[in-house]
Amino acid sequence: MKKIISLLLLTAIMQQVIGQTETFDIATYTPPKDFKKDSKQGVVNYTSVNSTTGNFCVIAMYASTASTGDAEKDFKREWKELVATPFKAKANPETETQSADGWKAVVGASLVKLDGADVYIILTVFSGFGKTFSVRSSLSDQSYTAQVDALFETMELDKTKTSTVNNNNNNNNITTATTKGGGKGKFGAMMYTAPAGWSHQIFGDGVVFKPLDLPVDEQLAIQIMQPLNASGTLEQALAKSFDEATVMYNGTSMYQSGAKYGKNAPQKSFNGWEYIRGKGSINVRNGTELGLELFVVKINNRFERVAILESRKYCGGVSKYFASDRISYRNDIENLLYSLQFSDLNATVLESGTIKGDGVTGLWEGTIQSTGAATGVKLEVFSPIFFDNGQVYFGNKFPTEGLDEFNSRIPPELYPRNWGTYTFNNGSGVLKMPFAEISFRMVGNKLLFTKNQMDWTMYKLKSVDGARFNGTYVMSKSYDVIPTITFSADGKFNDNGVVRVLYHNGNVCVNPGAKAGSGTYEVKNHTIHFNYTDGRKVKIAFLGTGYDKSSPSQATLRMSYNDDPMNRQ
């Protein structure tokens, strides 16, 4: 620890700044290369995350405050507010002090546990000329110390500028990088789980999450807002919250079909709380369009609010997309929203289901007759999923990413029509769907569903856990190329366009498989995990239709929720 402190002691506070410089408050400096910048009133953060190792570094600079006139007292005050209290670090760390050109730099450090990992928190406090300027560095690996030290070596502090922040500022900022599993947190009475792989900033008036791998020219943030203590309906609270968020983000409303936003009907979640959500767009910065989504929950005599703000950009000048159109980001958002709990609400949380079990539990497939106003009567392939918690999915579109890491409680909140519950006893049962009740019975290894006075047969699909493939497979021409992919039985792949097609998203800006590559694959819970050597992780559904584990080199493989065929060369 002492070695780290020594590395961070300022040796050239007033040396000539080289390279591209930036200015924040009284400091001018050259930021670390390839660190992401994130600014908010009173603080600027620079973040670097190694997607391969999970190591990270976050450097937070805080706006200057009035000095007490004693550098040691300044440090103790800043340490308590920025390190000891938020991170539960020791109250009196070992420190070192150095002076240069009228400034005193006091540095202290502590090793803390953050989401189960060891993290070094280093605080550098500069005092002089009536001002105090603090920089907090959070490192999960000592390899980052050279980059942090280089930042300090380029830093100049303005002796003449007056501090604009008083010492009673309660808008403290705590920045952490969560990379290996969402940490638990609390804001007021709201208890949340931070998304893995997102930055996690805590302010006096809210909490902000941003994906660490977001492209530099895009914007996406989840913000927990302060509760709204008011009477009225959920619809009224949503309207007030949308207006408040629009002002908070310095935007103006955009109208579609005469309204600022679209909304769903108020409903009760599986967590026991009532909520409503609305989504629209706002204009900021000379006409830039941003998507704005509000999630409002009624708890006792108040409304808890979460806002999602995101960029909307053109992809190749053709089609527009929101940042959260990426399935991974949207899943993180929904998982956070529907995992919210409240300390003053005593509600039973319903658990997600699995398909592990005997009898009717599991994944089935077959054809059934459906009727639609536009399509008339037709036969469709259905993939019923019976979960061990009594939930059932009864529809024609298997989950896009399969069932691994799948929370069965969330889709019914978003797409209720094809989700219901079931009972099963002595070989027969009933599906209770939003549109009807459907009886079924088990005959041997088949399920017979009675619909439109006819029996429709479904067959149970076997587990595909641990599946291996071997050989080069080709698909029909798509996007002006012939897609191919080569699998090896030791769990490796080399993709040339197949994953892009299997993902079924024509927008290359949000399709993680748009670029060819290689890596390793793993099959679990009807999901193929493609782990690329460049850090990309893509999940594709794999029902296992027609697949035989004993034959990894079979002539045809079917992958994706659409059971797209690939033929072996």
C-alpha positions in Angstrom: 0.0 0.0 0.0 2.8 2.4 0.9 4.3 1.8 -2.6 1.1 2.9 -4.2 1.0 6.1 -2.1 4.6 6.9 -3.1 3.8 6.5 -6.8 1.0 9.0 -6.5 2.8 11.7 -4.7 3.0 14.8 -6.8 6.5 15.5 -8.1 5.8 18.2 -10.7 2.6 20.1 -9.9 3.5 23.1 -12.0 5.4 21.4 -14.9 4.7 22.2 -18.5 1.6 20.3 -19.6 2.1 18.3 -22.8 -0.4 16.5 -25.1 -4.1 17.3 -25.4 -5.2 19.0 -22.2 -8.5 19.5 -20.5 -9.7 21.8 -17.7 -12.0 21.0 -14.8 -12.5 23.6 -12.0 -9.0 24.8 -11.0 -7.1 21.9 -12.7 -5.7 21.6 -16.2 -4.3 18.2 -17.1 -3.9 15.5 -19.8 -6.4 12.7 -19.2 -5.3 9.1 -19.4 -5.4 7.6 -22.8 -8.5 5.5 -23.6 -10.3 6.3 -20.4 -14.0 7.2 -20.7 -15.0 10.6 -19.5 -18.2 11.2 -17.6 -19.1 14.7 -16.2 -21.7 15.9 -13.8 -22.0 19.1 -11.8 -19.2 19.1 -9.2 -17.3 16.0 -10.4 -15.6 14.5 -13.5 -14.8 10.8 -13.8 -12.4 8.9 -16.0 -13.0 5.2 -16.3 -11.1 2.3 -17.8 -12.2 -1.4 -17.7 -10.3 -4.4 -19.0 -13.1 -6.6 -20.5 -10.8 -9.6 -20.5 -9.5 -9.5 -16.9 -12.4 -7.5 -15.3 -9.8 -5.1 -13.8 -10.8 -1.4 -13.6 -9.7 2.1 -12.7 -11.9 5.0 -11.9 -10.4 8.5 -11.3 -12.8 11.1 -9.9 -12.0 14.8 -9.6 -14.1 16.9 -7.3 -14.7 20.6 -7.6 -12.6 22.7 -5.3 -13.9 23.7 -1.9 -12.7 26.3 0.7 -9.7 25.2 2.7 -9.5 25.2 6.5 -6.0 26.5 6.2 -4.6 23.2 7.5 -3.8 20.5 4.8 -4.1 17.6 7.3 -7.6 18.8 8.4 -8.6 19.2 4.8 -7.5 15.7 4.1 -9.4 14.2 7.1 -12.6 16.0 6.0 -12.3 14.8 2.4 -11.3 11.3 3.4 -14.4 11.0 5.6 -16.8 12.2 3.0 -15.3 10.6 -0.1 -13.8 7.3 1.2 -14.4 6.3 4.8 -18.2 6.8 4.8 -19.2 5.5 1.3 -16.7 2.6 1.2 -16.5 1.8 5.0 -12.8 2.3 4.9 -10.6 2.8 8.0 -11.0 6.3 9.4 -7.3 7.2 9.8 -5.2 5.9 6.9 -1.5 6.2 6.6 -0.6 9.4 4.7 2.3 11.1 3.0 2.7 14.8 2.3 4.7 16.7 -0.2 4.9 20.4 -1.0 5.5 22.2 -4.2 5.1 25.9 -5.3 2.8 26.8 -2.4 0.6 23.7 -2.6 0.5 20.8 -0.2 -0.5 17.4 -1.5 -1.7 14.8 1.1 -2.2 11.3 -0.1 -3.9 8.4 1.8 -5.0 4.9 0.7 -7.0 2.0 1.9 -7.8 -1.5 0.6 -11.6 -2.1 0.6 -14.0 -4.8 -0.5 -16.2 -3.8 -3.4 -18.7 -6.4 -4.8 -16.4 -9.1 -3.2 -13.2 -7.9 -4.9 -10.2 -6.1 -3.5 -10.1 -2.4 -4.6 -7.5 0.2 -3.7 -9.0 3.6 -2.9 -6.4 6.4 -3.1 -7.3 10.0 -2.2 -5.1 12.9 -3.1 -6.0 16.2 -1.5 -4.3 19.5 -2.6 -4.5 22.4 -0.3 -3.3 26.0 -0.8 -4.3 29.5 -1.7 -7.5 29.1 0.3 -8.7 26.1 -1.7 -8.8 22.3 -1.5 -9.0 20.1 -4.6 -9.5 16.3 -4.2 -8.9 13.4 -6.6 -10.0 9.9 -5.7 -8.6 6.9 -7.6 -10.2 3.5 -7.4 -8.0 0.6 -8.7 -8.7 -3.1 -8.8 -5.1 -3.7 -10.0 -1.8 -2.0 -9.2 -1.0 -2.0 -13.0 -3.0 1.2 -13.3 -0.8 3.3 -11.0 1.5 4.4 -13.8 -1.5 5.9 -15.7 -2.8 7.6 -12.5 0.7 8.9 -11.8 1.0 10.3 -15.3 -2.2 12.2 -14.9 -0.9 14.0 -11.8 2.4 14.8 -13.5 0.6 16.8 -16.2 -1.7 18.6 -13.7 -1.6 22.4 -13.2 -3.6 24.0 -10.4 -4.9 27.6 -10.7 -3.8 29.6 -7.7 -6.0 32.6 -8.5 -9.4 31.0 -9.2 -11.9 31.3 -6.3 -13.6 28.1 -5.0 -17.3 28.1 -5.9 -18.3 25.2 -3.7 -18.7 25.5 0.1 -17.8 22.9 2.7 -21.4 22.0 3.4 -22.0 20.4 0.0 -24.2 17.4 0.4 -24.1 16.3 -3.2 -21.2 13.9 -2.7 -20.4 11.6 -5.6 -19.3 8.0 -5.1 -18.2 6.3 -8.3 -17.5 2.5 -8.5 -17.0 0.2 -11.4 -19.0 -3.0 -11.1 -17.7 -5.7 -13.5 -18.2 -9.1 -12.0 -21.8 -9.1 -10.8 -24.2 -6.4 -9.8 -23.6 -5.0 -6.3 -26.5 -4.3 -3.9 -27.3 -0.8 -3.1 -29.9 1.4 -1.4 -31.2 4.9 -2.1 -33.8 6.1 0.5 -36.2 3.2 0.9 -35.4 1.7 -2.6 -33.1 -1.3 -2.7 -31.6 -2.2 -6.0 -29.0 -4.5 -7.7 -26.6 -2.6 -9.9 -26.2 -4.1 -13.4 -22.9 -6.0 -13.9 -20.6 -4.1 -16.3 -22.2 -0.7 -15.6 -20.6 2.2 -13.7 -22.5 3.0 -10.5 -22.5 6.6 -9.3 -24.3 7.7 -6.1 -25.2 11.4 -5.7 -27.1 13.2 -3.0 -30.2 13.4 -5.2 -30.0 10.1 -7.1 -28.1 7.1 -8.4 -26.8 6.8 -12.0 -25.8 3.7 -13.9 -24.0 3.7 -17.3 -22.7 0.7 -19.4 -18.9 0.7 -19.4 -18.7 -0.7 -22.9 -21.1 1.9 -24.5 -19.7 3.2 -27.8 -18.1 6.7 -27.3 -20.6 8.5 -29.5 -23.7 7.1 -27.7 -25.5 7.8 -24.5 -27.4 5.5 -22.1 -28.0 6.1 -18.4 -30.4 4.7 -15.8 -31.1 7.2 -13.1 -32.9 6.6 -9.8 -34.7 9.9 -9.1 -35.8 11.2 -5.7 -39.2 10.0 -4.7 -42.3 12.1 -5.4 -44.3 12.6 -2.2 -47.7 13.4 -3.6 -51.3 12.1 -3.8 -53.0 11.2 -7.0 -52.9 8.4 -9.6 -50.0 6.6 -11.2 -50.9 8.4 -14.5 -50.6 11.8 -12.8 -47.3 10.8 -11.2 -46.0 9.6 -14.6 -46.9 12.9 -16.2 -45.3 15.0 -13.5 -42.2 12.7 -13.5 -41.8 13.0 -17.3 -42.0 16.8 -17.1 -39.5 16.9 -14.2 -37.0 14.6 -16.0 -37.3 16.7 -19.2 -36.3 19.8 -17.3 -33.6 17.8 -15.4 -31.9 16.9 -18.7 -32.3 20.4 -20.1 -34.6 19.2 -22.8 -37.9 20.1 -24.5 -40.7 17.7 -25.2 -41.3 16.1 -28.6 -44.9 15.2 -29.5 -46.0 12.1 -31.2 -49.7 11.6 -32.0 -50.4 14.6 -29.8 -48.7 13.2 -26.7 -45.3 13.6 -25.1 -45.0 9.9 -24.5 -46.7 6.5 -24.9 -47.6 4.6 -21.8 -48.9 1.3 -20.6 -51.9 0.7 -18.3 -51.0 0.6 -14.6 -50.4 -2.9 -13.4 -49.2 -4.9 -10.5 -45.8 -6.5 -10.8 -44.8 -10.0 -9.6 -43.0 -8.2 -6.8 -46.3 -6.9 -5.4 -46.0 -3.2 -6.2 -48.1 -1.2 -8.7 -46.4 0.7 -11.4 -46.7 2.4 -14.8 -44.1 3.2 -17.5 -44.0 5.7 -20.3 -41.6 6.3 -23.2 -41.1 9.3 -25.5 -38.3 11.6 -26.8 -36.9 15.0 -25.9 -34.8 17.5 -27.7 -31.6 18.7 -26.2 -28.5 20.6 -27.4 -29.8 22.3 -30.5 -32.2 19.6 -31.6 -30.4 16.4 -30.6 -33.1 13.7 -30.0 -32.8 11.6 -26.9 -35.2 8.8 -25.8 -36.7 9.3 -22.3 -38.4 6.5 -20.4 -39.9 6.7 -17.0 -40.7 3.9 -14.6 -43.0 4.9 -11.7 -43.8 2.7 -8.7 -46.5 3.5 -6.1 -45.3 2.7 -2.6 -47.6 3.7 0.3 -48.1 7.5 0.0 -45.2 8.2 -2.4 -44.1 7.4 -6.0 -40.6 6.0 -6.6 -39.1 6.9 -10.0 -36.5 5.6 -12.4 -35.5 7.4 -15.6 -33.7 6.0 -18.7 -32.1 8.5 -21.0 -30.5 7.3 -24.3 -29.3 8.5 -27.6 -31.1 7.8 -30.8 -28.8 7.7 -33.8 -28.7 6.7 -37.5 -27.0 3.5 -38.4 -25.2 4.0 -41.7 -27.5 6.9 -42.5 -30.4 4.5 -43.0 -32.3 3.5 -39.9 -32.5 5.0 -36.4 -31.8 3.0 -33.3 -31.8 3.6 -29.5 -28.8 2.6 -27.5 -31.0 0.1 -25.5 -32.0 -1.7 -28.7 -29.1 -3.8 -27.9 -30.6 -6.8 -26.1 -27.9 -7.0 -23.5 -28.5 -3.4 -22.4 -32.3 -3.8 -22.5 -32.0 -7.0 -20.4 -29.9 -5.1 -17.8 -32.5 -2.3 -17.6 -35.4 -4.7 -17.2 -33.6 -6.8 -14.6 -32.8 -3.7 -12.5 -36.3 -2.3 -12.7 -38.1 -5.5 -11.8 -35.7 -6.4 -9.0 -36.5 -3.2 -7.1 -37.5 -3.8 -3.5 -38.6 -1.3 -0.8 -37.8 -1.4 2.8 -41.3 -0.3 3.8 -43.1 -2.7 1.6 -43.7 -6.2 2.9 -44.3 -8.2 -0.3 -43.6 -11.7 -1.4 -41.2 -11.8 -4.3 -42.0 -14.6 -6.8 -39.0 -16.5 -8.0 -38.0 -17.2 -11.6 -38.7 -20.7 -12.9 -36.4 -23.3 -14.5 -37.2 -26.2 -16.9 -35.3 -28.7 -14.8 -37.6 -31.5 -13.8 -39.7 -34.5 -14.8 -43.1 -34.9 -16.2 -44.5 -31.9 -18.0 -41.7 -29.5 -16.9 -39.5 -28.6 -19.8 -39.4 -27.5 -23.4 -41.9 -28.9 -26.0 -42.4 -28.3 -29.7 -45.1 -29.1 -32.3 -47.6 -27.5 -34.7 -50.9 -25.9 -33.8 -53.7 -24.1 -35.6 -53.9 -20.4 -35.1 -56.3 -17.7 -36.3 -55.6 -14.1 -37.0 -57.5 -11.3 -38.6 -54.7 -10.6 -41.1 -53.4 -14.1 -41.6 -56.6 -16.2 -41.3 -56.3 -19.8 -40.3 -52.8 -21.3 -40.5 -50.5 -23.9 -38.9 -47.7 -22.5 -36.7 -44.8 -24.1 -34.9 -45.3 -23.6 -31.2 -42.6 -24.1 -28.4 -44.5 -24.4 -25.1 -42.2 -24.0 -22.1 -43.4 -25.4 -18.7 -41.5 -24.0 -15.8 -41.2 -25.6 -12.4 -42.8 -22.7 -10.6 -46.2 -23.0 -12.4 -45.5 -20.5 -15.2 -46.0 -21.4 -18.9 -45.0 -19.8 -22.1 -47.4 -20.8 -25.0 -46.4 -19.1 -28.2 -44.6 -19.3 -31.5 -41.4 -17.3 -30.7 -38.9 -18.9 -28.4 -36.8 -16.4 -26.4 -34.2 -14.9 -28.7 -31.2 -15.7 -26.4 -32.5 -19.0 -25.2 -33.1 -19.8 -21.5 -29.7 -19.4 -19.9 -29.7 -16.5 -17.4 -33.4 -16.1 -18.3 -35.7 -14.6 -15.7 -39.1 -16.1 -16.5 -40.9 -13.4 -14.4 -40.0 -10.4 -16.5 -41.4 -11.3 -20.0 -45.0 -11.7 -18.8 -44.8 -8.1 -17.6 -43.8 -6.9 -21.1 -45.6 -9.4 -23.4 -48.4 -10.9 -21.3 -50.5 -12.5 -24.1 -48.3 -15.6 -24.5 -47.6 -16.1 -20.8 -49.8 -17.8 -18.2 -49.9 -20.5 -15.5 -50.8 -24.1 -15.6 -52.0 -26.9 -13.4 -51.2 -30.6 -14.0 -52.4 -33.6 -12.1 -52.9 -37.3 -12.9 -51.9 -36.9 -16.5 -54.0 -33.9 -17.5 -53.9 -30.2 -16.9 -55.1 -26.7 -17.9 -53.3 -23.7 -19.3 -54.7 -20.4 -17.9 -53.8 -17.8 -20.6 -54.9 -14.2 -20.8 -57.1 -15.0 -23.8 -58.5 -18.5 -22.9 -58.1 -21.7 -20.9 -56.6 -24.6 -22.9 -56.8 -28.2 -21.7 -54.0 -30.7 -22.3 -53.1 -34.2 -21.4 -50.0 -36.4 -21.5 -50.1 -39.6 -23.5 -46.9 -41.5 -23.4 -44.1 -39.1 -24.2 -46.5 -36.6 -26.0 -48.6 -33.7 -24.9 -52.0 -33.3 -26.6 -53.4 -29.8 -26.5 -57.1 -29.4 -27.2 -57.8 -26.2 -29.3 -60.6 -25.5 -31.7 -62.1 -29.0 -30.9 -58.9 -30.7 -32.2 -55.9 -32.3 -30.5 -52.5 -30.9 -31.3 -49.4 -32.9 -30.5 -46.3 -31.6 -28.9 -43.0 -33.5 -28.3 -40.5 -32.9 -25.5 -37.1 -31.6 -26.5 -34.1 -33.1 -24.8 -31.5 -31.1 -22.9 -28.7 -29.8 -25.0 -26.3 -28.9 -22.2 -22.7 -29.4 -23.1 -23.5 -29.9 -26.8 -20.6 -30.0 -29.3 -20.5 -29.4 -33.0 -17.8 -30.3 -35.5 -17.4 -29.2 -39.1 -18.0 -26.2 -41.4 -21.6 -25.2 -41.9 -23.1 -22.9 -44.5 -26.4 -20.9 -44.8 -28.3 -19.5 -47.7 -27.0 -16.2 -49.1 -27.7 -13.3 -46.8 -26.5 -9.6 -46.8 -24.8 -10.4 -50.2 -22.5 -13.1 -48.7 -22.7 -16.8 -48.1 -22.5 -17.1 -44.3 -20.3 -19.9 -43.0 -19.1 -21.1 -39.5 -16.6 -23.7 -38.5 -17.0 -25.6 -35.2 -14.6 -27.9 -33.5 -15.4 -30.5 -31.0 -13.1 -28.9 -28.4 -15.4 -25.9 -28.1 -14.0 -23.4 -30.6 -15.6 -21.6 -33.6 -14.6 -19.4 -36.5 -17.6 -17.4 -37.7 -17.9 -15.6 -41.1 -21.4 -14.1 -41.1 -23.5 -16.9 -39.5 -24.0 -15.4 -36.1 -25.1 -12.1 -37.7 -27.9 -14.0 -39.5 -28.8 -16.1 -36.4 -29.2 -13.0 -34.3 -32.1 -11.7 -36.6 -31.3 -8.0 -36.3 -30.6 -6.3 -39.6 -29.2 -3.2 -37.8 -25.5 -3.8 -37.7 -25.0 -1.1 -35.1 -26.9 -3.1 -32.5 -26.2 -6.7 -33.8 -23.2 -8.0 -31.7 -22.6 -10.7 -34.3 -22.3 -8.2 -37.2 -18.6 -8.6 -37.4 -16.9 -11.9 -38.2 -14.6 -13.4 -35.6 -13.5 -16.5 -33.7 -13.6 -17.7 -30.1 -15.1 -20.4 -27.9 -18.7 -21.6 -27.5 -20.7 -23.3 -24.8 -24.2 -24.6 -24.7 -26.4 -24.3 -21.6 -30.2 -24.2 -21.1 -30.9 -24.0 -24.8 -28.5 -21.2 -25.3 -25.3 -21.1 -27.3 -22.8 -18.7 -25.8 -20.4 -17.4 -28.4 -17.4 -15.8 -26.6 -15.3 -13.9 -29.1 -11.6 -13.4 -28.7 -12.2 -9.6 -29.1 -14.4 -9.6 -26.0 -17.8 -9.8 -27.6 -20.3 -12.2 -26.0 -23.3 -13.3 -28.1 -26.2 -15.5 -27.0 -28.2 -17.4 -29.6 -31.2 -19.7 -28.9 -30.7 -23.4 -29.6 -33.8 -25.5 -29.1 -32.0 -28.7 -30.2 -34.6 -29.6 -32.8 -33.3 -32.7 -34.7 -30.0 -32.6 -32.8 -28.3 -35.7 -31.5 -25.5 -35.2 -28.9 -23.8 -38.4 -30.1 -23.5 -37.0 -33.6 -21.6 -33.6 -33.5 -21.0 -33.7 -37.3 -24.5 -34.2 -38.4 -25.6 -33.0 -41.8 -27.9 -30.2 -40.7 -27.9 -27.9 -37.6 -30.8 -25.7 -36.6 -30.1 -22.6 -34.5 -31.8 -19.5 -33.3 -35.4 -19.1 -32.1 -36.4 -19.5 -35.7 -34.6 -22.9 -36.1 -32.6 -21.6 -39.0 -31.0 -24.5 -40.9 -27.2 -24.8 -41.6 -25.9 -27.5 -43.9 -22.5 -29.2 -43.3 -20.0 -28.7 -46.2 
